[in-house]
Structures are given as C-alpha cells and as structure tokens.
Amino acid sequence: MSPRLTSETPELGELHWVATDMVPPSLAEDWTPPARAQKALPSVSMDVPLLDTDERYMLLPESNGPTPPDDSRCLPAQFRAQVARTPDAVAVEDETLTYAQLDAASDALAWHLREHGVDRDVRVGLCVERPTRMVVAMLGVLKAGGAFVPLDPDCPREQLAAMMEDSRARVLVTESRLVQYLPTDGVCTVLLDSEDAFELDVMGPPRAGTTLDAPAYVLYASGASGRPQGVMVTHRSVADFFSAMDSRVGAAPVGTWLAVSRICFDSSVLELLWTLVRGFRVAGAPHPRQPGLSACARAAAALP
C-alpha cells in the first residue's frame, strides 16, 4: 500500500480501519482517511436473522450426510404410519388437531429442538399441562431423536433439579406460566406457547435414525433415600408394550380415549401415544394445579 494511493483513491476509504500495528509508523502518520469514510455506518438490528430457513437447514446435522430412517417399530415411525392412514381424522380434541396437523406441528418443534442441540440420546425435560401441547411436545422430542423426561410442576423445585441433573437433560420444554416453578439454570428453555417453537414449519419430517435400543423417555419416582430414582425406557420396550396392548384390546373399534394420567406416570404413554399410533381420538382436560404439599410450602414462603 503506497501513501500516494490513500488520498487520491476514494474507493479505498473503507480500508481506514486496518490495524495500524500492521503498517510501518511512517506510513501510518501519513494516512488520512477521506471524508467519505467518516460517515457513520447504519445501525443493524440484532433481531434480524442472518440465515434464512434453507441456510439454517444446511447447518443441521442430517444435512451433512445421509441418515437412515427410523426403525419401523419406533414411536415416530409408528405415528407417521398412522398419519398416512387417517390424515384428516381428529387426533386430539383439546384444540381439535387432526393427525396431519399434529404431525406437522410436532415436525416443526422437532426442527426447533434440533437447532438447540437435541439429537439421538439427548434428554429433554418436559413439563406441560395442556393435553394438546403435551402430545405435540412428546412427539417433537421423539422425532428430534431425543428422550423426554416428564416433570411434575407440583414437585419441589429441588426434586425437579435433581431429576434434570441426574438425567443430564440439556433442554427444557414447558409453558410460560410454569417457568417460575422449574429449575431453568444451565439449560435451554423452549416455550410451547411461543411462536418461535414452531417457525420451522416448512421443512418436513426430520430424520433422526432412531433405533429400538435408543431411549424414548426417562421416568422418575422418589426413592427410599428421598432422591429421585430414574428408569430409562427404550423404544424396544415401548414397542413390546404396545404389541401387548394390541393383543389385549384385540379388534376393538377405534373411538375416543379419555386421558386422565399426568405425564409423570407411565400410564400416560399408553393414554397419549399408544392411542395415537392406533388411530384413537384423544380427549383430556388440563389437570388443575392442586394445593398439595409443595404448593402449600410455596404459599407459606410467600407470606410476610
């Protein structure tokens, strides 16, 4: 770079930011940025995404190489097979979603979870009360390749934190009104009542390559020592359970199934997932938060 080129060449004005420690002192003293380069650059909003949907897809793991399809007995594959059979049938009555709509919503959530690092064998804390959002969240986690960890908001925060720590959950899926009861330190929180969770609704079904030996969910119960004891349930165990239910129920006509179990109970998998992979219409009311011991303790702590 010659001193003669600086003042006579306005198009080089943008070079005035070059670090002076890379230029000889004698040359740096002669450098005078042209007036055109002194104009303030326009401010850029940090809310504007730098990548569009297609570019963000290119950064996701499965875009870098072929991923085998889910095993046909795994939950995501079983649900997609049912969607293909009855796309227009009502799947969940709470917000009246058809099977096709439930499939699309859980696909979009799965892509959003992928952007936050959810992949095969990744645990995801799950605390949801509305039945439709609960089903969308369960399927979304499974389609992303992860395993959900059911959390009861009425449990003490310390117990929930122990579950998250023991399961090594890196993401928490919940609703805005429940965040105050949950341990959110050190994890990425995804809110189901936020539009951001479903913005990737044009990318189709994700490919997770789920196998029968991959974990589907981790269920916790209070142990004798007071510390929660977790049991990891694989897709193989769920598939065998579903086959046993098929043998028990037989060729009973498909109708409406009333779901009454909370997500922290193993029976919720029967009422919310076996029903959906077999074509039922799931109905269930949100569970009101009862003033149990943990709620009473929070109320007492709030008193002056």
PyMOL commands that set and color helices and strands:
alter all, ss='L'
color gray80, all
select helices_A, chain A and resi 4-7+10-17+20-22+25-30+35-38+53-59+61-64+75-85+99-115+131-143+157-167+176-181+195-198+235-249+267-277+293-302
alter helices_A, ss='H'
color red, helices_A
select strands_A, chain A and resi 90-92+97-98+123-127+147-150+171-174+188-191+215-222+228-234+256-258+281-283
alter strands_A, ss='S'
color yellow, strands_A
deselect
rebuild
show_as cartoon
